[in-house]
């Protein structure tokens, strides 16, 4: 897998993670159906947030590492 494809995959993962976090917040704060479900509704909304965090946070660190390494390689090749 090339770096371009890996970066695209990581950015997609970050986007999906952020969307899941926002969905969980929406479900928890504004959806009356999940509020009526009680504990099961809270678990559903918190699982959306948890999976969103799992998808978004580690990929941000890895993507940052890849981009810093790329910039260091460009800087070394220009000097």
Secondary structure, DSSP 4 states (H G I P E B T S, - for coil): --HHHHHHHHHHHHHHHHHHHHHHHHHHHH-HHHHHHTHHHHHHHHHHHHHHHHHHHHHHHHHHHHHHHHHHHHHHHH-
